[in-house]
Amino acid sequence: MGEVRDMPPAWFAGPPVSWSVGTASNKQGTIRMSALFSPGRIGSLEIENRIVVSPMCQYSAVDGVAQPWHLIHVGGLMMSGAGLVIVEATAVEEIGRGTHGCLGLYHDDQEAALAGMLDEARKLSSARIGIQLTHCGRKASTRTIPERWKGEPLPAEEGAWTPVAPSALAFDGHWPVPEELDEVGIERIIAAFADSARRAARAGFDLVEIHGAHGYLVHNFLSPMSNRRSDQWGGTRANRMRFAIEIARAVRSVLPSDIALGFRINSTDWHPDGSSLEDAVALARALEEVGVDYAVMSAGNIAPGISIPPASPGHQVPFATEIKKRTGLVAMAVGMIAQPQQAEAIVGNGEADFVALARPMLDNPRWGLHAAAALGADIRYPPQYIRARPNNWLGFGFVHPEATPPDTSLQLDRPRSVSWDRPMSRA
């Protein structure tokens, strides 16, 4: 028999655990107080912990209508251990979709499909569920991710449509020139955001987030690089902010007070001719005045060819910290937040109130459950999965050797007398 190289962690050694309801211990013998797993609040919305699943486009809708894939995707994330799951960017009108596969919330079939998805997803956990509303502006009418190797803009033979923007400036040389919105078009889109928010409330969402970054329509109005207007919707900072503020005002006016409202803000265009962090702070303060509860801080993507600092762990967290310091908004951080200790430090050090993860959740849809074990926190698993809890599964330490889960009696899968294959106390 070959040599056994991978030995179990030290916390497997010793006598069987003395299961005491309501007590837990880590390597030091006391439960860890985790900032990441402390309760949070956005507006009047209470959230179990500070982990958020960011909106992630799935490009799987049909005519904007959610499909079984969306339930499977969102349902899986509801069991991730996150306190809040935000459904992907959802268009407020047909020409606001990025692709033919993007979700929409501008007619009854779309609303009914999302309401049905929510009914099922809520059976899986107590996580809150939000939705991000968007209009893609001049970056609309593109191919989906798996097909973009052919080129991003959608050709006419594949059902392209004419995008809209504050000014008739294409995103790039090979992209279509958008139609410049007139006053009627601007007012139509503001009303569309409000109507989609109304539908979101009826469908049962706990939170609505307005997408104002990543080079989409709201960002197009905010940035002087894409907004060359000389009327009340362009020119000065105040005028360029007007579209975003009026959308937020309209959305807040139709949402019940118990539904939280957030805004994804572009922190900087990374270009001397573009929007700056000072512009973002000014916008955040104005949004706070019209009833926005939180800001999630992103950056870039207003135009190709701009020199952007390489992405690195936590690279956009300082933007959220500025919002936390300089406004009264709840601050949500993004930007390669992938490790439990990293997320814990961001919240624990007061750099942000919440951390939002995207691709790490696709990579590991149980990220929150594993983060709890790594940080010594004790959270509930879906009942169907309790056999994989650290206190029920002897193999947990082999799979997650870095974890320091608490010794706990929460969600035992067998009587305490059955201990032959249980983890041993680390005490």
C-alpha positions, 0 to 999 in steps of 0.5 A: 500500500502506498504512502498516504501523503495527504493527512487530515487537518489537525482538527480531525484528531481527538475525542468525538465532539460534545454536541451542545446546541447553541455553542461552537468553537474554532481553533481557539475554542470560541466562535469567530465573529465574522464581519462578512457574515454579520447582518446588513441593511440596504434601506429598509431591506434586511440582509442576512450577510454581506455577500452579494451575487452580482448580476451576470448576463446569461444570454438565454432568454427568448424574446426577453422571457426567462427560460428554465435555465434562469431558474436553474442558474438563479436557484443555484445561486440562492443556495450559495450562502449569499445574502442577496442575489441580483438577477442579470441586467434586464432591458426596459425596452426591446431596443435596449437589449444587448443581444437577442438573448437578453432578459427584458421586463417590458411586457406581461409574458416577461413579468409572468416568467420572472414572477414564476421564477421567483416563486420557485427560487424563494423556496430554496433559501432566505436570500433576498432577490434583486434585479438590475434594470438596464438600457444598453444604448449604443452597445445594444444589438450585439452577438452573444458571448459564445458568438462574439468571435465572429465580431460583436456588432450584430449584422443585419442578416442576424436581426440587428436593430438601430441602437440609440444614444445621447449623441450619434457617436459609435462605440467604435469604428466598426460599430453602428452609429446610434440614433441620437435621442430627441426629447420624446425618446429620452422621456420614453426611456425614463418612463420605461425604467419606471414601468419595468420597476413597477413590474419588478415590484409586482413580480416580487423582487426585494431590490432594484438596481439601475445600471449606470456603468459599463458604457451603456445608455445611462453611462453614455449620458454621464460621460463627456466622451459619449455625450456631446449634447448642448441642451439640458441633457448634456454639456455641464456635469449637472446636465449630463447627470440629469438623465440618471437622476430622473431615471432614479427619481421615476423608479423610486416614485413607483417602488414601495418603500420596502423595496431597496433601490441601488445604482451601479455607478461608473467610477472613472472612464480612465481617460482625461476627457472622460468622467472622473471619480469626482463626477461619480461622487457628485452623482452619488450624492445627487442620487441619495437625495432622490431616494437611492439606497446604495451604490455599487462602484464599477469603472471603465468600458466607455470606449475601446482603446483606453489604457486601464490599469490591469485588473488585480484582486480588489482593484475597484474596492477603493472606489466603494470606499470613497462613496462610503466616506463621502456619502450616506449611501450603502457602499457595495464593492466589486473587482476580483473579490474572490477569497473569503479572507479578502472579502472579510477584510473589506467589510471588517476594515470598513472599506465597503458595506457589501461585497459583490461577486460574479465569476467566483460564484460561477466557478464555485456556486457554494462560495458563501458556504465555503467562505463561512467554513474558512472564516469560522462562521456557522450558517445554514445549508439547504436541508437537502445538502446538510450531509456536506456540512463540516460537522456532518462530513468527515471529508470536508477537511480533505476537500477544504484543508484551509477551512477552520469551521466551528464545531457546532450542532447546527443541522445534524444529519444523524443522532449524536450517538452516531459518531464513527464517521463524523469529524472529531473535535479540534479542542 
